[in-house]
Amino acid sequence: MEKLFIFDSQSKKCKKPFGAIKCGECVMLSASALCTEVVSVKLVIFSEYDKKREEYEMSWQGREGIYDAYGISLDGFKESGILWYWFALNTVDGKTLWFGKNGIVDNENNISSFQLTVASREYTTPSWFSEGVTYHVFVDRFYRASTSPELTEDAFFAVHKDKAELPYFKPNSKGVVENRDIYGGNLEGVIEKLPYLDSLGVKTIYLSPIFEAWSNHKYNTADYKKVDSHFGDEEILSALCREAKKYGMRVILDGVFSHTGSDSIYFNKERRYGENTGAWNDKNSPFRSWFDIDENGNYPSWWGIDTLPQVDELNRDYIDYIINSKDSVIAHWMRAGVSGWRLDVADELPDEFIEQLKARARKENTEALVIGEVWEDASTKKAYGVSKKYFTDGVLDGVMNYPLKNCILDFLCGRISAKQAKNALMSIVENYPDISQRCLMNIIGTHDTVRATNELSVGNLAHESKDFRATRVLDEKELALGKARLRQAAILQYMFPGSPCIYYGDEIGMQGFEDPFNRRFYTWDNIDEDLLEFYRSLGKIKTGNKCMSTAPFCVEYAEGDFLVVSRGEIRAFVNRGEKGKLFKVSDRLETVVVHGECLMSSGKLFLGSKSSCILSGNSSEN
């Protein structure tokens, strides 16, 4: 049966240019309508920000067989924003039908519209982030320098003498998990392991919070201007930045600016910093205006956790302290050698705050990077009823790419089809501006998620008790499956625009379910050397081929259990299933990474069961 209407927003034949545009850039749309059924076509555009709806008559371009061709040229949008568009089809019998991403509908209210992202012409991002691999160091759990003295317990923190011990996860008598156990990883340990990171192609070191805080995770900041003594001091951080630079690496910090710790110089609820200081104890404290404390001592806190009092990010005194003052937090650490920031819970920060933060970071370093923690599609993200302008007005350079993570894991675990995976992958590159894509932190696992090896083998086992998950170890078969799928996940991760981010230990197949089981100490005495070498080979491809940071991403094939993706002359083939498949390829292609059974001969590639590979060179079509 012939289609009534044909339009594909991801086809160059239907839309030029592909994907997001900048203000003033011309957009051409072309569509085909069955000539015996449709007499005219209108383009409908709705603006997300000003809520305006406009209709444009598409011009008849001629006849192509049984189809009439329609086209329209939009001369350029003056304002940045998110536009939604669809088509109104006037039929020969006088009816109006509607066409969107979900096909033909007879009620406009049921339409699933196409998205067009219009970015500000002034929006720029640093190019260096996409040129290598990012490595996420959870400092306490990575490595303690061989020259560091043995860590001793104090009245507050308990020390794991055995690095293989399980992190404490039991709540105290008040039902609170205190997070007071530490293993001793420090910044000098990161310096000592720079050659190791270099072997992985790492160009960006992302450190979880390092400022003084009374927990092992440090997300309850006690002093923004002091490195936690367990990790080192400012001099050692600067030394890390200097030594990393010798390897072509940069260091970015985790900025936690939506809340502080209640046990801090700012709030001081526990009176660690004096009896009559801090916002909790002193109404005249210079930090009092940061917080909303009522007469009864109640105050807003992050997700209701009273040890994490929320700050008013738009409070003038707070903005001065974090951003604008001569020795602000941002300026202080940028001058110490830091190259950028990953903003914790960025969607809970006002855009105005992030804009000022990024401007100050750029003032200190014109190539400064600011990435946000956003778990959804960042181009259309709404928080507390407000549409975020991360990519339209350049509020952020990039984000942690959770949509990519979810797509890759869902595909390899069989939860979505290859075509659904293609749609998810191409939606990201269609909706995000090119310059935002190069600043995507492409993750497979993080400190907030189940370890990739576990997720790809047995899932999160959320139906089981936490006690069960604490000690659950993958058996030999499960571990083999998890690592096999991890290799395939990594191939797709490294192929995507942006920087592939390794969560420490994933490159050797470390196990663990949710926090804190995904935060065990790096098993330096138990390394899967084959898996590690696989990651090193991916790092060489990422850093050794310019197209891996500049060429457009394309899904060339998505059928059954197979995905074929490309970046310029680099192509990756992934087979999640049991049956193999033969692909036509160029004789000039060279196999550079192989997992499983991949046989090349006479312009053909046989991709075996649960196998994958990366080929380099000029290629022909399938």
C-alpha positions as CSV (number, residue, x, y, z in Angstrom):
1,M,0.0,0.0,0.0
2,E,1.4,3.4,-1.0
3,K,2.1,5.9,1.8
4,L,-0.1,8.9,2.0
5,F,2.7,11.2,3.0
6,I,6.5,10.9,3.2
7,F,8.8,13.0,5.4
8,D,11.9,12.0,7.4
9,S,13.5,14.7,9.5
10,Q,16.8,12.7,9.5
11,S,17.0,12.5,5.7
12,K,19.0,15.1,3.9
13,K,16.5,14.8,1.1
14,C,13.7,16.0,3.4
15,K,15.5,18.5,5.7
16,K,18.6,20.6,5.1
17,P,20.6,21.1,7.2
18,F,20.4,18.0,9.4
19,G,19.7,18.6,13.1
20,A,19.9,21.7,15.1
21,I,20.5,25.1,13.6
22,K,21.7,28.5,14.7
23,C,19.7,31.7,14.7
24,G,19.5,33.2,11.2
25,E,20.3,29.9,9.5
26,C,18.0,28.9,6.6
27,V,16.1,25.6,6.8
28,M,14.6,23.8,3.8
29,L,11.9,21.1,4.2
30,S,10.8,18.8,1.5
31,A,7.9,16.2,1.6
32,S,5.9,14.0,-0.8
33,A,2.1,13.5,-0.8
34,L,0.1,11.0,-2.7
35,C,-1.3,13.1,-5.5
36,T,-4.7,11.3,-5.7
37,E,-5.4,11.9,-2.0
38,V,-3.8,15.2,-1.0
39,V,-4.4,18.6,-2.6
40,S,-2.3,20.9,-0.4
41,V,0.1,20.8,2.6
42,K,0.8,23.2,5.4
43,L,3.7,23.4,7.8
44,V,2.7,24.0,11.4
45,I,5.3,25.4,13.8
46,F,4.9,25.9,17.6
47,S,7.4,27.7,19.7
48,E,8.2,26.1,23.1
49,Y,9.2,29.4,24.8
50,D,6.7,32.0,23.6
51,K,3.9,29.5,22.9
52,K,3.2,30.9,19.4
53,R,1.7,28.8,16.6
54,E,2.2,29.7,13.0
55,E,1.1,28.0,9.7
56,Y,3.0,28.2,6.4
57,E,1.7,27.0,3.0
58,M,4.2,24.6,1.4
59,S,4.7,25.2,-2.3
60,W,4.1,22.6,-5.0
61,Q,7.5,21.6,-6.5
62,G,6.3,19.2,-9.2
63,R,5.2,15.6,-9.6
64,E,7.3,12.5,-9.0
65,G,5.4,9.5,-10.2
66,I,2.3,9.1,-8.0
67,Y,3.5,11.8,-5.6
68,D,3.4,15.5,-5.5
69,A,6.5,17.2,-4.1
70,Y,6.1,20.0,-1.7
71,G,8.8,22.3,-0.2
72,I,9.4,25.3,1.9
73,S,12.4,27.5,2.8
74,L,12.4,29.1,6.2
75,D,14.7,32.1,5.9
76,G,16.1,32.0,9.5
77,F,14.7,32.3,13.0
78,K,15.7,35.4,14.8
79,E,15.4,34.0,18.3
80,S,16.8,30.9,19.9
81,G,14.5,28.2,21.3
82,I,12.9,24.9,20.7
83,L,10.4,24.7,17.8
84,W,7.9,21.8,17.3
85,Y,6.6,21.2,13.8
86,W,4.2,18.9,11.9
87,F,2.2,19.0,8.7
88,A,-1.5,19.6,7.9
89,L,-2.7,17.6,4.9
90,N,-5.8,18.8,3.1
91,T,-7.4,15.9,1.3
92,V,-9.5,15.6,-1.9
93,D,-12.6,15.0,0.2
94,G,-12.2,18.2,2.2
95,K,-10.8,16.7,5.4
96,T,-7.6,17.7,7.3
97,L,-5.2,15.0,8.4
98,W,-2.1,15.6,10.4
99,F,1.4,14.1,10.0
100,G,4.1,13.9,12.7
101,K,6.6,11.5,14.1
102,N,3.8,9.0,14.9
103,G,2.6,9.1,11.3
104,I,-0.9,10.1,10.1
105,V,-3.6,11.1,12.7
106,D,-7.0,12.5,12.3
107,N,-6.8,14.6,15.5
108,E,-4.2,17.3,15.8
109,N,-4.1,16.8,19.6
110,N,-2.7,13.3,19.0
111,I,0.3,14.5,17.0
112,S,3.8,13.6,18.0
113,S,5.7,16.6,16.6
114,F,9.2,16.9,15.1
115,Q,11.8,19.0,17.0
116,L,13.9,21.8,15.7
117,T,16.5,23.2,18.1
118,V,17.5,26.8,17.3
119,A,20.7,27.8,19.1
120,S,22.1,31.3,19.7
121,R,24.8,32.4,17.3
122,E,27.0,33.4,20.2
123,Y,27.0,29.9,21.6
124,T,30.5,28.4,21.6
125,T,32.1,25.4,23.4
126,P,35.7,24.3,23.9
127,S,36.8,21.7,21.3
128,W,39.4,19.9,23.4
129,F,37.0,17.7,25.4
130,S,36.0,15.6,22.4
131,E,39.6,14.8,21.5
132,G,40.1,12.1,24.1
133,V,38.8,9.9,26.9
134,T,37.4,11.1,30.2
135,Y,38.2,9.2,33.4
136,H,35.9,9.5,36.4
137,V,37.9,9.2,39.6
138,F,36.1,8.7,42.9
139,V,39.1,9.8,44.8
140,D,38.7,7.8,48.1
141,R,38.3,4.6,46.1
142,F,40.9,4.9,43.4
143,Y,44.5,4.7,44.7
144,R,46.5,5.8,47.7
145,A,50.0,6.9,46.7
146,S,52.8,4.5,47.6
147,T,54.6,7.3,49.4
148,S,51.6,8.2,51.6
149,P,51.7,7.1,55.2
150,E,49.2,4.6,56.4
151,L,45.8,6.2,57.1
152,T,44.7,6.2,60.7
153,E,41.2,6.3,62.1
154,D,39.9,9.3,64.0
155,A,36.8,9.9,66.1
156,F,34.7,10.5,63.0
157,F,35.9,8.3,60.1
158,A,36.4,4.6,60.1
159,V,39.3,3.3,58.0
160,H,39.2,0.1,55.9
161,K,42.5,-1.6,56.5
162,D,41.6,-4.2,53.9
163,K,40.9,-2.6,50.5
164,A,38.8,-5.6,49.5
165,E,36.3,-5.0,52.3
166,L,32.7,-4.1,51.5
167,P,31.7,-0.4,52.0
168,Y,29.5,0.1,55.0
169,F,25.9,0.2,54.0
170,K,23.9,-0.5,57.1
171,P,21.9,2.4,58.6
172,N,22.6,3.6,62.2
173,S,20.0,3.5,65.0
174,K,18.3,6.5,63.5
175,G,18.0,4.8,60.1
176,V,20.7,6.9,58.5
177,V,23.6,5.5,56.4
178,E,26.4,7.7,57.6
179,N,29.0,7.3,54.8
180,R,31.8,7.6,57.3
181,D,34.0,4.8,56.1
182,I,37.0,5.6,54.0
183,Y,39.7,3.6,52.1
184,G,42.4,6.2,51.7
185,G,42.6,7.1,48.0
186,N,44.2,10.5,47.5
187,L,45.2,13.0,44.9
188,E,48.9,12.0,45.1
189,G,47.6,8.5,44.1
190,V,46.0,10.0,41.0
191,I,49.3,11.7,40.2
192,E,51.1,8.3,40.6
193,K,48.6,6.7,38.2
194,L,48.9,9.3,35.4
195,P,50.9,6.9,33.2
196,Y,48.1,4.3,33.6
197,L,45.5,6.9,32.6
198,D,47.6,8.0,29.7
199,S,47.7,4.4,28.4
200,L,43.8,4.5,28.2
201,G,43.9,7.7,26.0
202,V,42.6,9.8,28.9
203,K,42.6,13.6,28.2
204,T,40.2,14.7,30.9
205,I,40.3,13.6,34.6
206,Y,36.9,14.2,36.3
207,L,37.2,14.2,40.0
208,S,34.2,13.5,42.3
209,P,34.0,16.3,45.0
210,I,37.3,16.9,46.7
211,F,36.5,19.8,49.0
212,E,36.4,19.3,52.8
213,A,33.3,17.4,53.8
214,W,32.3,15.1,56.6
215,S,31.4,12.0,54.5
216,N,33.3,9.7,52.1
217,H,31.5,11.0,49.0
218,K,32.0,14.7,49.8
219,Y,28.7,15.9,48.3
220,N,27.9,17.6,51.6
221,T,30.4,20.4,51.2
222,A,31.9,21.8,54.4
223,D,34.4,24.3,52.9
224,Y,34.4,25.2,49.2
225,K,37.9,26.7,49.5
226,K,39.7,23.8,51.1
227,V,40.7,20.5,49.7
228,D,39.7,17.7,52.1
229,S,42.7,16.7,54.2
230,H,42.2,13.0,53.4
231,F,42.8,13.8,49.7
232,G,45.7,16.2,50.1
233,D,45.7,20.0,49.9
234,E,45.6,22.8,47.4
235,E,49.3,22.4,46.5
236,I,48.8,18.8,45.7
237,L,45.8,19.6,43.5
238,S,47.8,22.1,41.6
239,A,50.6,19.6,41.2
240,L,48.1,17.1,39.8
241,C,47.0,19.7,37.3
242,R,50.6,20.5,36.3
243,E,51.6,16.9,36.0
244,A,48.4,16.0,34.1
245,K,49.2,18.8,31.6
246,K,52.5,17.1,30.8
247,Y,50.4,14.1,29.5
248,G,48.1,16.4,27.6
249,M,45.4,16.0,30.2
250,R,43.1,18.4,32.0
251,V,41.4,18.2,35.4
252,I,37.7,19.1,36.0
253,L,36.1,19.3,39.4
254,D,32.6,18.3,40.7
255,G,30.8,21.5,41.7
256,V,28.0,20.9,44.3
257,F,26.3,24.3,44.4
258,S,22.6,23.5,45.1
259,H,23.2,22.7,48.7
260,T,26.0,22.6,51.3
261,G,26.5,20.2,54.3
262,S,24.7,21.0,57.5
263,D,28.1,20.2,59.1
264,S,30.0,23.1,57.4
265,I,31.5,26.5,58.0
266,Y,28.4,27.9,56.3
267,F,25.6,26.2,58.2
268,N,27.4,24.7,61.2
269,K,24.5,22.9,62.7
270,E,26.8,20.4,64.4
271,R,28.9,23.3,65.8
272,R,32.1,21.8,64.6
273,Y,33.3,25.2,63.5
274,G,32.5,27.1,66.7
275,E,29.5,27.5,69.0
276,N,28.2,30.8,67.7
277,T,29.1,30.7,64.0
278,G,27.3,29.7,60.8
279,A,23.8,30.3,59.6
280,W,22.2,27.9,62.0
281,N,23.6,29.5,65.1
282,D,24.0,33.1,64.2
283,K,21.3,35.3,62.6
284,N,24.1,37.8,61.7
285,S,26.3,35.2,60.1
286,P,27.5,36.3,56.6
287,F,26.1,33.0,55.4
288,R,22.6,33.4,56.9
289,S,21.1,34.9,53.8
290,W,22.1,31.8,51.8
291,F,19.5,29.7,53.6
292,D,15.8,30.0,54.4
293,I,15.6,29.2,58.1
294,D,12.3,29.9,59.8
295,E,11.7,30.8,63.4
296,N,11.3,27.2,64.3
297,G,14.6,26.2,62.8
298,N,13.1,24.5,59.7
299,Y,14.7,24.9,56.4
300,P,14.5,23.5,52.8
301,S,16.9,20.7,52.2
302,W,18.0,18.7,49.1
303,W,15.4,15.9,48.6
304,G,14.3,16.3,52.2
305,I,17.7,15.2,53.6
306,D,18.3,17.6,56.5
307,T,22.1,17.2,56.4
308,L,22.0,18.9,53.0
309,P,20.4,22.4,53.5
310,Q,19.5,24.1,50.2
311,V,21.0,27.4,49.3
312,D,19.4,30.3,47.4
313,E,21.6,30.2,44.4
314,L,20.4,33.7,43.3
315,N,21.2,35.2,46.6
316,R,23.6,38.1,45.9
317,D,26.0,37.1,48.7
318,Y,26.1,33.5,47.6
319,I,26.7,34.4,44.0
320,D,29.6,36.7,45.1
321,Y,31.1,34.0,47.2
322,I,30.9,31.2,44.5
323,I,31.3,33.3,41.3
324,N,31.9,37.1,41.3
325,S,34.2,38.0,44.1
326,K,37.9,38.5,43.5
327,D,38.8,35.2,45.1
328,S,35.5,33.4,44.4
329,V,35.3,29.6,44.5
330,I,35.3,29.4,40.7
331,A,38.2,31.8,40.3
332,H,40.2,30.3,43.1
333,W,40.3,26.8,41.7
334,M,40.6,27.8,38.1
335,R,43.8,29.8,39.1
336,A,45.0,26.7,40.9
337,G,45.0,24.9,37.5
338,V,41.6,23.3,37.1
339,S,40.1,23.4,33.6
340,G,36.4,23.1,34.2
341,W,33.4,21.9,36.2
342,R,30.9,19.2,36.2
343,L,27.8,20.7,38.0
344,D,26.0,18.4,40.3
345,V,22.2,18.3,39.8
346,A,22.5,21.0,37.2
347,D,18.7,20.9,36.6
348,E,18.2,22.2,40.1
349,L,20.3,25.2,39.5
350,P,18.8,28.4,37.9
351,D,20.0,29.0,34.4
352,E,21.0,32.5,35.5
353,F,23.4,31.0,38.1
354,I,25.0,28.6,35.6
355,E,25.4,31.4,33.0
356,Q,27.2,33.6,35.5
357,L,29.4,30.6,36.6
358,K,30.3,29.8,33.1
359,A,31.1,33.4,32.3
360,R,33.5,33.6,35.2
361,A,35.1,30.3,34.4
362,R,35.7,31.5,30.8
363,K,37.1,34.8,32.1
364,E,39.7,32.8,34.0
365,N,40.3,30.4,31.2
366,T,38.9,31.0,27.7
367,E,38.8,27.2,27.1
368,A,37.0,26.4,30.4
369,L,34.5,23.6,30.3
370,V,31.1,23.5,32.1
371,I,29.1,20.3,32.0
372,G,25.9,19.6,33.8
373,E,24.4,16.5,35.4
374,V,21.2,16.1,33.5
375,W,19.5,12.6,33.2
376,E,17.1,13.3,30.4
377,D,17.1,14.9,26.9
378,A,18.9,18.1,27.8
379,S,17.6,20.0,24.8
380,T,14.0,19.9,26.1
381,K,14.6,19.6,29.8
382,K,12.1,21.2,32.2
383,A,12.6,21.5,35.9
384,Y,10.1,22.9,38.3
385,G,8.0,24.0,35.3
386,V,10.8,26.0,33.7
387,S,12.1,25.1,30.3
388,K,15.9,25.0,30.4
389,K,18.0,26.7,27.8
390,Y,21.1,24.6,28.1
391,F,21.7,24.3,24.3
392,T,19.6,27.1,22.8
393,D,21.2,29.9,24.8
394,G,24.5,28.1,25.6
395,V,23.9,27.8,29.3
396,L,25.9,24.6,29.4
397,D,28.7,23.4,27.2
398,G,27.5,19.8,27.5
399,V,25.9,17.2,29.8
400,M,26.4,13.7,31.1
401,N,24.8,11.6,28.4
402,Y,22.3,9.4,30.3
403,P,20.1,8.9,27.2
404,L,23.0,7.3,25.4
405,K,23.8,5.1,28.4
406,N,20.2,3.9,28.6
407,C,20.0,3.3,24.8
408,I,23.2,1.2,24.7
409,L,22.3,-0.9,27.7
410,D,18.7,-1.4,26.6
411,F,19.8,-2.5,23.2
412,L,22.5,-5.0,24.3
413,C,20.2,-6.4,27.0
414,G,17.4,-6.9,24.4
415,R,15.0,-4.4,25.9
416,I,14.7,-2.4,22.7
417,S,15.1,-3.3,19.0
418,A,17.8,-2.2,16.7
419,K,15.5,0.3,15.0
420,Q,14.5,1.7,18.4
421,A,18.1,2.1,19.3
422,K,18.8,3.9,16.0
423,N,15.9,6.3,16.7
424,A,17.2,7.0,20.2
425,L,20.8,7.5,19.0
426,M,19.9,9.7,16.1
427,S,17.4,11.8,18.2
428,I,20.3,12.9,20.3
429,V,22.4,14.0,17.4
430,E,19.3,15.6,15.7
431,N,18.2,17.6,18.8
432,Y,21.6,18.6,20.2
433,P,23.7,21.3,18.4
434,D,27.0,20.1,16.9
435,I,29.0,22.1,19.4
436,S,27.0,20.6,22.3
437,Q,27.6,17.1,21.0
438,R,31.4,17.6,21.2
439,C,31.0,18.3,25.0
440,L,28.9,15.3,25.9
441,M,30.3,13.1,28.7
442,N,29.3,9.7,27.3
443,I,28.8,7.4,30.2
444,I,28.0,3.7,30.6
445,G,28.2,3.7,34.4
446,T,28.6,6.3,37.1
447,H,28.8,6.5,40.9
448,D,25.0,6.8,40.9
449,T,24.2,3.7,38.9
450,V,24.8,-0.1,39.0
451,R,28.2,-1.1,37.6
452,A,28.0,-1.7,33.9
453,T,29.2,-5.3,34.2
454,N,26.3,-6.1,36.6
455,E,23.7,-4.2,34.6
456,L,24.7,-6.0,31.4
457,S,24.6,-9.5,32.9
458,V,22.0,-9.8,35.6
459,G,20.5,-6.3,35.8
460,N,20.1,-4.3,39.0
461,L,18.3,-7.1,41.0
462,A,16.2,-4.4,42.6
463,H,13.7,-7.1,43.7
464,E,16.2,-8.5,46.0
465,S,17.2,-7.1,49.4
466,K,20.1,-4.7,49.8
467,D,21.8,-7.3,52.1
468,F,21.6,-9.8,49.2
469,R,23.0,-7.3,46.6
470,A,25.8,-6.3,49.0
471,T,27.4,-9.7,48.8
472,R,26.1,-11.0,45.4
473,V,29.0,-11.9,43.2
474,L,28.5,-12.7,39.5
475,D,29.3,-16.4,38.7
476,E,31.6,-17.3,35.9
477,K,29.0,-17.4,33.2
478,E,27.4,-14.1,34.3
479,L,30.7,-12.4,34.5
480,A,31.6,-13.6,31.0
481,L,28.3,-12.3,29.7
482,G,28.7,-9.0,31.4
483,K,32.2,-8.4,30.1
484,A,31.3,-9.5,26.6
485,R,28.4,-7.0,26.5
486,L,30.6,-4.4,28.1
487,R,33.0,-4.6,25.2
488,Q,30.1,-4.0,22.8
489,A,28.8,-1.2,24.9
490,A,32.2,0.5,24.9
491,I,32.5,0.3,21.2
492,L,29.2,2.2,20.8
493,Q,30.1,4.6,23.6
494,Y,33.5,5.5,22.0
495,M,31.9,5.9,18.5
496,F,29.4,8.6,19.7
497,P,30.2,12.3,19.5
498,G,31.7,13.7,22.7
499,S,34.1,12.1,25.2
500,P,33.7,8.5,26.3
501,C,33.8,8.5,30.1
502,I,35.2,5.6,32.0
503,Y,33.9,5.2,35.6
504,Y,37.0,4.1,37.4
505,G,37.3,0.3,37.4
506,D,34.8,-0.4,34.5
507,E,37.8,-0.9,32.2
508,I,38.8,-4.0,34.2
509,G,35.2,-5.3,34.7
510,M,34.7,-4.3,38.4
511,Q,31.4,-5.5,39.9
512,G,28.9,-3.9,42.1
513,F,25.2,-3.0,42.4
514,E,23.9,0.4,43.5
515,D,25.7,2.9,45.9
516,P,27.8,2.1,47.8
517,F,28.5,-1.3,46.1
518,N,29.5,0.5,42.9
519,R,32.1,2.5,44.9
520,R,34.4,-0.2,46.1
521,F,38.1,0.3,46.0
522,Y,39.8,-0.2,42.7
523,T,41.0,-3.8,42.6
524,W,44.6,-3.2,41.5
525,D,45.5,-6.8,42.5
526,N,42.7,-8.3,40.3
527,I,42.8,-6.7,36.8
528,D,41.3,-8.3,33.7
529,E,44.3,-7.6,31.5
530,D,42.5,-8.6,28.3
531,L,39.6,-6.2,29.0
532,L,42.0,-3.5,30.0
533,E,43.9,-3.9,26.7
534,F,40.6,-3.7,24.8
535,Y,39.9,-0.3,26.4
536,R,43.4,0.8,25.6
537,S,42.9,-0.1,21.9
538,L,39.6,2.0,21.9
539,G,41.6,4.8,23.5
540,K,44.1,4.7,20.6
541,I,41.3,4.9,18.1
542,K,39.7,7.8,19.9
543,T,42.9,9.8,20.2
544,G,44.5,8.7,16.9
545,N,41.8,9.6,14.4
546,K,40.6,13.2,14.0
547,C,37.3,12.0,12.6
548,M,36.4,10.5,16.0
549,S,36.1,14.0,17.3
550,T,34.9,16.0,14.2
551,A,33.0,13.7,11.8
552,P,29.2,13.4,12.0
553,F,27.7,10.3,13.7
554,C,25.6,8.0,11.5
555,V,23.6,4.8,12.1
556,E,24.2,3.0,8.7
557,Y,22.3,-0.2,9.5
558,A,19.8,-1.2,12.2
559,E,18.0,-4.5,11.7
560,G,17.4,-7.5,14.0
561,D,20.3,-7.8,16.4
562,F,22.7,-5.7,14.4
563,L,23.8,-2.1,14.6
564,V,26.4,-0.5,12.2
565,V,27.5,3.0,13.1
566,S,30.1,5.3,11.6
567,R,32.2,8.4,12.2
568,G,33.9,9.4,8.9
569,E,36.1,6.6,7.8
570,I,35.6,4.6,11.1
571,R,32.8,2.1,11.2
572,A,31.7,-0.1,14.0
573,F,29.7,-3.4,13.7
574,V,27.8,-4.8,16.7
575,N,25.9,-8.1,16.8
576,R,24.1,-8.8,20.1
577,G,22.4,-12.0,18.8
578,E,23.2,-15.6,18.2
579,K,23.2,-15.7,14.4
580,G,26.0,-14.2,12.3
581,K,25.7,-12.0,9.3
582,L,27.7,-11.2,6.1
583,F,28.3,-7.5,5.3
584,K,29.8,-6.0,2.1
585,V,32.7,-3.7,2.9
586,S,35.5,-2.0,1.1
587,D,38.7,-4.0,0.4
588,R,40.6,-1.0,1.8
589,L,39.1,-1.4,5.3
590,E,41.4,-2.4,8.1
591,T,40.2,-4.2,11.2
592,V,41.4,-2.3,14.3
593,V,39.4,-3.7,17.1
594,V,37.8,-7.1,17.3
595,H,35.6,-8.8,19.9
596,G,34.4,-12.3,19.1
597,E,34.3,-13.7,15.5
598,C,35.0,-11.1,12.8
599,L,36.3,-12.5,9.5
600,M,37.4,-10.2,6.6
601,S,37.8,-11.6,3.0
602,S,37.4,-10.2,-0.5
603,G,35.3,-7.2,0.4
604,K,33.1,-9.1,2.9
605,L,32.9,-9.1,6.6
606,F,31.3,-12.0,8.6
607,L,30.2,-10.9,12.0
608,G,29.7,-13.9,14.2
609,S,27.5,-14.6,17.2
610,K,27.6,-11.8,19.9
611,S,30.6,-10.3,18.1
612,S,31.6,-6.8,17.3
613,C,34.4,-4.9,15.6
614,I,35.7,-1.5,14.4
615,L,37.0,-1.1,10.9
616,S,39.1,1.9,9.6
617,G,39.3,3.2,6.1
618,N,37.1,4.3,3.2
619,S,34.1,2.0,2.9
620,S,31.3,1.2,0.5
621,E,27.7,0.9,1.3
622,N,26.2,-2.3,2.8
